[in-house]
Amino acid sequence: MELHNQAYPVHRIHLEVLTCCSWLKITFLTMLFCVLVSPTAAYDPLDPTGNITIKWDVMSWTPDGYVAAVTMNNFQMYRQIANPGWTLGWTWAKKEVIWTMVGAQTTEQGDCSKFKGNTPHCCKKTPTVVDLLPGVPYNQQFSNCCKGGVMASWGQDPSASVSAFQVSVGQGGTSNKTVKLPKNFTLLGPGPGYTCGPAKVVPSTVFLTADRRRKTQALMTWNVTCTYSQLLASKNPSCCVSFSSFYNETLVPCPSCSCGCHNKKDCIKGDSKLLQKAGINTPRKDNTPLLQCTHHMCPIRVHWHVKQNYKDYWRVKISVTNFNYRLNYTEWTLVAQHPNLNNITQVFSFDYKPLVAYQSINDTGMFYGMKFYNDLLMEAGPLGNVQSEVLMQKDKNTFTFKQGWAFPRKVYFNGDECRLPPPDAYPSLPNSSHVDSVSILKMAASLLLIMFCIY
């Protein structure tokens, strides 16, 4: 009896430990599920501060509202807004209307039947705004407007990463205290993927006059920040990566169905006579692609070839191929992450810019086409590819061709991450021991299994 009484506390402690561990496991799995599955995750480790900021500057008050200059800044280092451009929407807080717009327009006017005389530009509760096309009359233009909604990335061309328009709002507040900020902002760029936060009042913007001798400031300013999530944009990647090397004859292709095979039934073979049909390359209004039939079914393939090895340097050839017959890519960007990008000697036919998101790490760079030379990636076909070679100096402490070190860790095209081959498929050195390497997912699964088997 005494032995039983002495063992009871130990048994109870053991039960409490088991209960605690079970609770920790459930919590851990819940957090892991939220991180991996949540479609609203918009954090990009290669561009942690990248976003599109929409700034409203109230420039003057009117008898029934205000005139505001709306400026959109694309602060994303390598993600542009391509044709057909951005679409901005919001919900008015009260019964506001848009009297006039300069540099942009709403897609619908709405019901303005209650107005006598002057008719507003838009009476909808939820207006949808698009940029004007190039070539509009001067009296309809505003600074940084009229580019068809196209915005370059901040890293590629800061001067072209801005878009702006002017809006005259009626039936709104006529002072800082009575103005109600618009809400429920939405941004298409040009498709889904962006999530916008609420409008927040910030210190008023300060402007310099043309002679730069006097400062003026907006009467009121608020900002809206929009971030991008590839998971929201599409459930499948939009590009894939293949590998090859001079030291191994094996060509490692893109994984099968890298971008999903939902377009397999509508693809077209590269030698098909249908390609000679008039209008085959004309884009559709819904941007439906017409892909060349491939095993990966991706619009874009990036090929990384380890070309040559020298005493103090090594050379890589990068090729980008377009498999979409209905789309060409203007001012495209290619981002790669590799530890030797911190010591690039020469890039031969692409422009290059290092991306140092973290002060102590310089392993990421952006490649993009040279202006008027290869900044346009043509549609699928004989001209639908661009290529360059990169010469890098070796760091004798880290350089190796073993275990796939010579291949990139991440690749992005136009801001979307591409699917890489599995690590155990990378080209290996000749005469090396063929040890089955374990993929990251297998390692993670093994660790989770060990955690569950401890008790």
Secondary structure as the mmCIF struct_conf table of DSSP 4:
data_model
#
loop_
_struct_conf.conf_type_id
_struct_conf.id
_struct_conf.beg_label_comp_id
_struct_conf.beg_label_asym_id
_struct_conf.beg_label_seq_id
_struct_conf.end_label_comp_id
_struct_conf.end_label_asym_id
_struct_conf.end_label_seq_id
HELX_RH_AL_P HELX_RH_AL_P1 GLU A 2 VAL A 37
TURN_TY1_P TURN_TY1_P1 PRO A 39 THR A 40
TURN_TY1_P TURN_TY1_P2 PRO A 45 LEU A 46
BEND BEND1 ASP A 47 ASP A 47
TURN_TY1_P TURN_TY1_P3 PRO A 48 THR A 49
STRN STRN1 ILE A 52 THR A 62
TURN_TY1_P TURN_TY1_P4 PRO A 63 ASP A 64
STRN STRN2 GLY A 65 ASN A 74
BEND BEND2 MET A 77 TYR A 78
STRN STRN3 ILE A 81 ILE A 81
TURN_TY1_P TURN_TY1_P5 ASN A 83 PRO A 84
STRN STRN4 THR A 87 THR A 91
BEND BEND3 ALA A 93 LYS A 95
STRN STRN5 VAL A 97 VAL A 102
BEND BEND4 GLY A 103 GLY A 103
STRN STRN6 ALA A 104 THR A 106
BEND BEND5 THR A 107 THR A 107
TURN_TY1_P TURN_TY1_P6 SER A 113 LYS A 114
BEND BEND6 GLY A 117 ASN A 118
BEND BEND7 HIS A 121 HIS A 121
STRN STRN7 CYS A 122 CYS A 122
BEND BEND8 LYS A 125 THR A 126
STRN STRN8 THR A 128 ASP A 131
HELX_LH_PP_P HELX_LH_PP_P1 LEU A 132 LEU A 133
TURN_TY1_P TURN_TY1_P7 PRO A 134 GLY A 135
HELX_RH_3T_P HELX_RH_3T_P1 TYR A 138 GLN A 140
TURN_TY1_P TURN_TY1_P8 SER A 143 ASN A 144
BEND BEND9 LYS A 147 LYS A 147
TURN_TY1_P TURN_TY1_P9 GLY A 148 GLY A 149
STRN STRN9 MET A 151 MET A 151
TURN_TY1_P TURN_TY1_P10 TRP A 154 GLN A 156
HELX_RH_3T_P HELX_RH_3T_P2 PRO A 158 ALA A 160
BEND BEND10 SER A 161 SER A 161
STRN STRN10 VAL A 162 GLY A 170
BEND BEND11 GLN A 171 GLY A 172
BEND BEND12 THR A 174 SER A 175
TURN_TY1_P TURN_TY1_P11 ASN A 176 THR A 178
STRN STRN11 LYS A 183 LEU A 188
BEND BEND13 GLY A 189 PRO A 192
STRN STRN12 TYR A 194 CYS A 196
STRN STRN13 LYS A 200 VAL A 202
HELX_LH_PP_P HELX_LH_PP_P2 PRO A 203 THR A 205
STRN STRN14 VAL A 206 LEU A 208
TURN_TY1_P TURN_TY1_P12 ALA A 210 ASP A 211
BEND BEND14 ARG A 212 ARG A 213
STRN STRN15 LYS A 215 GLN A 217
BEND BEND15 LEU A 219 LEU A 219
STRN STRN16 MET A 220 TYR A 228
HELX_RH_AL_P HELX_RH_AL_P2 GLN A 230 ALA A 233
BEND BEND16 LYS A 235 ASN A 236
BEND BEND17 SER A 238 SER A 238
STRN STRN17 CYS A 239 SER A 245
TURN_TY1_P TURN_TY1_P13 PHE A 246 TYR A 247
STRN STRN18 ASN A 248 VAL A 252
HELX_LH_PP_P HELX_LH_PP_P3 PRO A 253 PRO A 255
TURN_TY1_P TURN_TY1_P14 SER A 256 CYS A 259
BEND BEND18 CYS A 261 CYS A 261
TURN_TY1_P TURN_TY1_P15 HIS A 262 ASN A 263
HELX_RH_3T_P HELX_RH_3T_P3 LYS A 264 ASP A 266
STRN STRN19 ILE A 268 ILE A 268
TURN_TY1_P TURN_TY1_P16 GLY A 270 ASP A 271
HELX_RH_3T_P HELX_RH_3T_P4 LYS A 273 GLN A 276
BEND BEND19 LYS A 277 LYS A 277
TURN_TY1_P TURN_TY1_P17 ALA A 278 ASN A 281
HELX_LH_PP_P HELX_LH_PP_P4 THR A 282 ARG A 284
TURN_TY1_P TURN_TY1_P18 LYS A 285 ASP A 286
STRN STRN20 LEU A 291 GLN A 292
HELX_LH_PP_P HELX_LH_PP_P5 CYS A 293 CYS A 293
BEND BEND20 HIS A 295 HIS A 296
BEND BEND21 PRO A 299 PRO A 299
STRN STRN21 ILE A 300 ASN A 309
BEND BEND22 LYS A 311 ASP A 312
STRN STRN22 TYR A 313 ASN A 322
STRN STRN23 ASN A 324 ASN A 324
TURN_TY1_P TURN_TY1_P19 TYR A 325 ARG A 326
STRN STRN24 TYR A 329 THR A 330
TURN_TY1_P TURN_TY1_P20 GLU A 331 GLU A 331
STRN STRN25 THR A 333 GLN A 337
HELX_RH_3T_P HELX_RH_3T_P5 PRO A 339 ASN A 343
STRN STRN26 ILE A 344 VAL A 347
BEND BEND23 PHE A 348 PHE A 350
STRN STRN27 ASP A 351 PRO A 354
BEND BEND24 ALA A 357 ALA A 357
STRN STRN28 TYR A 358 TYR A 358
TURN_TY1_P TURN_TY1_P21 GLN A 359 SER A 360
STRN STRN29 ILE A 361 ILE A 361
STRN STRN30 THR A 364 TYR A 368
HELX_LH_PP_P HELX_LH_PP_P6 GLY A 369 MET A 370
TURN_TY1_P TURN_TY1_P22 LYS A 371 ASN A 374
BEND BEND25 ASP A 375 ASP A 375
STRN STRN31 LEU A 376 LEU A 377
HELX_LH_PP_P HELX_LH_PP_P7 MET A 378 GLU A 379
BEND BEND26 ALA A 380 GLY A 381
TURN_TY1_P TURN_TY1_P23 PRO A 382 LEU A 383
STRN STRN32 ASN A 385 GLN A 393
TURN_TY1_P TURN_TY1_P24 LYS A 396 THR A 398
BEND BEND27 PHE A 401 PHE A 401
HELX_RH_3T_P HELX_RH_3T_P6 LYS A 402 GLY A 404
TURN_TY1_P TURN_TY1_P25 TRP A 405 ALA A 406
BEND BEND28 PHE A 407 PHE A 407
BEND BEND29 ARG A 409 ARG A 409
STRN STRN33 LYS A 410 PHE A 413
TURN_TY1_P TURN_TY1_P26 ASN A 414 GLY A 415
STRN STRN34 ASP A 416 GLU A 417
HELX_LH_PP_P HELX_LH_PP_P8 CYS A 418 CYS A 418
STRN STRN35 ARG A 419 ARG A 419
HELX_LH_PP_P HELX_LH_PP_P9 LEU A 420 PRO A 422
HELX_RH_3T_P HELX_RH_3T_P7 PRO A 423 ALA A 425
BEND BEND30 TYR A 426 TYR A 426
TURN_TY1_P TURN_TY1_P27 PRO A 430 ASN A 431
HELX_LH_PP_P HELX_LH_PP_P10 SER A 437 SER A 439
HELX_RH_AL_P HELX_RH_AL_P3 ILE A 440 CYS A 453
#
